[in-house]
Amino acid sequence: MKRTLVAWGEGYLYRPSLIQKLLALILLPLSGVYCLLAYLRYRRSTPKNFGIPIVSVGNLTVGGSGKTPLIINLAHHFAQPAIILRGYGRKSVGMLVVKDHTGIRCDIANSGDEAMLYATTVPHAIVIVSEKRETAIEHAKRMGCEMIFLDDGYGKHAIQKLDLLIMVETPNKFCLPSGAYREAQWHSKKVFTLEEGSDFTRHVTITDPTANMVLVTAIARPQRLDAYLPLGIEKYYFEDHHFFTYEELHTILATTHATSLLVTHKDWVKMSSFTLPLSLLNLTLELDETLITTVKEYVYAKKD
C-alpha cells in the first residue's frame, strides 16, 4: 500500500495524468499559502557565520537530483571535509557521528542509507547526521574539519554558506502541494545553479554484471535510472530509504529466476551484508572544472 502511494505521489509531481493535473489546479490556493510562508521564513532569517567554510548542495524540488554523487566528488578535493545531513530513514534521533577519523561508529539502521554511503565512499571525511544542522556544524569544527558540506541545505537560510542548486525539470513550477517545489529560488539569495550536461556529466558502469539481472532499488524517482539500464530488464521499486530484508530480496530472485540483483550504491550499502548475488549500478559524476574552482576559491577565501 505504501509503495503504491509513493508511486502515485511521484507520478503526480513529475508525470501527472489529466486527473492529477486537475487536482493540482484545485490545490493552487494552498500552494500560494505554502510559498508565502516559505518566503516569510526566508526573509526573517539572518545568515550566521560559523567560522568555517560551508558548501551546501541541494535542489528546490522533492525527490532525488544527484546531490549525493556530487558531494562525494567534491569532497575528494579537500583533505579534511565534514559531510552533514539530516539522515532520512534512520532509526536514531538527534546528532550522531556516523564516521570519525577512526572509522565508522554505528550501523546503517542508525546512520541511514545516505550517511553510510558517504562513510564508505569518502574515507577521509567526517560524517554526521543531525536534524539540527547548526549543532552538527559546531561539533564538526571541534573535530578539526577544514570545511563542511551540507547535504540538502538550501532551505537553511540562517547558515552562511555557498549554495549550489541542482536544477530538476518538472512539469510545473508550483510549490507543494500543487507542484514539486519545496521552496522558490528567491531572487535576493545568491546561488550557483547547476545543470546536467554543462556543469556535470553522469557516467554509469555496471560492476559484476550477470546474464539475467533484475533491478531492485529504493531511491526517489527511480525512473531516472531508465537511461542507464539494459534493455528489457525487470524492475522492482521500493519507497525511498526503504530498508530491505533478506526474505523479500530472496523472493524477488526466486520469482524472476534472476542471476543477480542490479542495485545502486545507495541500495548496496543496505544489502551488502546479505549473502545474495549483487550487481552494482555504479554512478559517478564528471564535474566541470569551473565548478570545482568556484568551490575551492570559496572555501580557501573563507579560511584566510
Backbone hydrogen bonds, N-H to C=O, Kabsch-Sander energy under -0.5 kcal/mol:
donor,donor_aa,acceptor,acceptor_aa,energy
5,L,1,M,-2.2
6,V,2,K,-2.3
7,A,3,R,-2.2
8,W,4,T,-2.3
9,G,5,L,-2.5
10,E,6,V,-2.5
11,G,7,A,-2.1
12,Y,8,W,-2.5
13,L,9,G,-1.9
14,Y,10,E,-2.1
15,R,10,E,-0.5
15,R,11,G,-1.9
21,K,17,S,-2.3
22,L,18,L,-2.0
23,L,19,I,-2.2
24,A,20,Q,-2.1
25,L,21,K,-1.8
26,I,22,L,-2.0
27,L,23,L,-1.8
28,L,25,L,-1.2
30,L,27,L,-0.7
31,S,27,L,-1.7
32,G,28,L,-2.3
33,V,29,P,-1.8
34,Y,30,L,-2.6
35,C,31,S,-2.7
36,L,32,G,-2.0
37,L,33,V,-2.4
38,A,34,Y,-2.2
39,Y,35,C,-2.1
40,L,36,L,-2.5
41,R,37,L,-2.2
42,Y,38,A,-1.9
43,R,39,Y,-2.7
44,R,40,L,-1.7
45,S,41,R,-0.5
45,S,42,Y,-1.1
48,K,158,A,-2.0
50,F,48,K,-0.7
55,V,148,I,-3.0
56,S,162,L,-3.2
57,V,150,L,-2.5
58,G,56,S,-0.5
58,G,164,L,-2.6
62,V,180,A,-2.1
70,L,66,G,-1.4
71,I,67,K,-2.5
72,I,68,T,-2.5
73,N,69,P,-2.0
74,L,70,L,-2.4
75,A,71,I,-2.9
76,H,72,I,-0.9
76,H,73,N,-0.8
77,H,74,L,-2.0
78,F,75,A,-1.5
82,A,147,M,-1.6
83,I,126,I,-3.0
84,I,149,F,-3.0
85,L,128,I,-2.0
90,R,87,G,-1.6
91,K,109,A,-3.5
96,L,129,V,-2.6
98,V,96,L,-0.8
98,V,127,V,-2.1
99,K,127,V,-1.8
100,D,103,G,-2.1
103,G,100,D,-1.0
105,R,98,V,-3.2
106,C,98,V,-0.7
110,N,107,D,-0.7
111,S,107,D,-1.7
112,G,108,I,-2.7
116,M,112,G,-1.8
117,L,113,D,-1.9
118,Y,114,E,-2.2
119,A,115,A,-2.4
120,T,116,M,-1.8
121,T,117,L,-1.5
122,V,118,Y,-2.2
125,A,122,V,-2.1
126,I,81,P,-2.2
127,V,99,K,-2.0
128,I,83,I,-2.6
129,V,96,L,-2.5
130,S,85,L,-2.0
133,R,131,E,-0.9
136,A,132,K,-1.5
137,I,133,R,-2.5
138,E,134,E,-2.1
139,H,135,T,-1.7
140,A,136,A,-2.5
141,K,137,I,-2.1
142,R,138,E,-1.8
143,M,139,H,-1.3
144,G,141,K,-1.7
145,C,140,A,-1.8
146,E,80,Q,-2.7
147,M,80,Q,-1.0
148,I,53,P,-2.3
149,F,82,A,-3.1
150,L,55,V,-2.7
151,D,84,I,-2.7
151,D,149,F,-0.6
152,D,57,V,-3.0
152,D,150,L,-0.7
153,G,150,L,-0.7
156,K,153,G,-1.6
157,H,155,G,-1.8
159,I,156,K,-1.5
160,Q,48,K,-2.6
162,L,54,I,-2.4
163,D,161,K,-0.6
164,L,56,S,-2.8
164,L,162,L,-0.6
165,L,163,D,-0.5
165,L,192,F,-2.9
166,I,58,G,-3.0
166,I,164,L,-0.5
167,M,165,L,-0.6
167,M,194,L,-2.7
176,L,181,Y,-2.2
178,S,175,C,-1.2
179,G,175,C,-1.7
181,Y,174,F,-1.8
182,R,60,L,-3.0
183,E,60,L,-0.9
186,W,184,A,-1.2
189,K,186,W,-1.7
190,K,188,S,-0.6
192,F,163,D,-2.6
193,T,191,V,-0.6
194,L,165,L,-3.5
197,G,200,F,-3.4
198,S,195,E,-1.5
199,D,195,E,-2.6
200,F,195,E,-0.9
201,T,286,E,-2.1
203,H,284,T,-2.8
205,T,282,N,-2.1
207,T,205,T,-0.6
207,T,280,L,-2.7
214,V,260,S,-1.8
215,L,234,E,-2.7
216,V,262,L,-2.3
217,T,236,Y,-2.1
224,R,221,R,-1.9
225,L,222,P,-2.1
226,D,223,Q,-1.7
228,Y,225,L,-2.4
229,L,226,D,-1.4
233,I,230,P,-1.4
234,E,213,M,-0.6
236,Y,215,L,-2.4
238,F,217,T,-2.5
241,H,218,A,-1.6
242,H,239,E,-1.9
244,F,242,H,-0.7
249,L,245,T,-1.7
250,H,246,Y,-2.7
251,T,247,E,-2.2
252,I,248,E,-1.6
253,L,249,L,-2.1
254,A,250,H,-2.4
255,T,251,T,-2.8
256,T,252,I,-2.4
257,H,253,L,-1.3
258,A,253,L,-0.8
259,T,212,N,-3.3
260,S,212,N,-1.0
261,L,277,P,-2.5
262,L,214,V,-2.8
262,L,260,S,-0.5
263,V,261,L,-0.6
263,V,279,S,-2.7
265,H,281,L,-0.6
268,W,264,T,-2.6
269,V,265,H,-1.8
270,K,267,D,-1.5
271,M,267,D,-0.7
271,M,268,W,-1.1
272,S,268,W,-2.1
274,F,271,M,-2.3
276,L,274,F,-1.7
279,S,261,L,-3.3
280,L,207,T,-2.0
281,L,263,V,-3.7
281,L,279,S,-0.5
282,N,205,T,-2.7
282,N,280,L,-1.2
283,L,281,L,-0.8
284,T,203,H,-2.6
286,E,201,T,-3.0
287,L,285,L,-0.6
288,D,199,D,-2.6
291,L,288,D,-0.7
292,I,288,D,-1.7
293,T,289,E,-2.6
294,T,290,T,-2.4
295,V,291,L,-2.2
296,K,292,I,-2.4
297,E,293,T,-2.8
298,Y,294,T,-1.9
299,V,295,V,-2.5
300,Y,296,K,-2.9
301,A,297,E,-1.9
302,K,298,Y,-2.0
303,K,299,V,-1.6
304,D,300,Y,-1.2
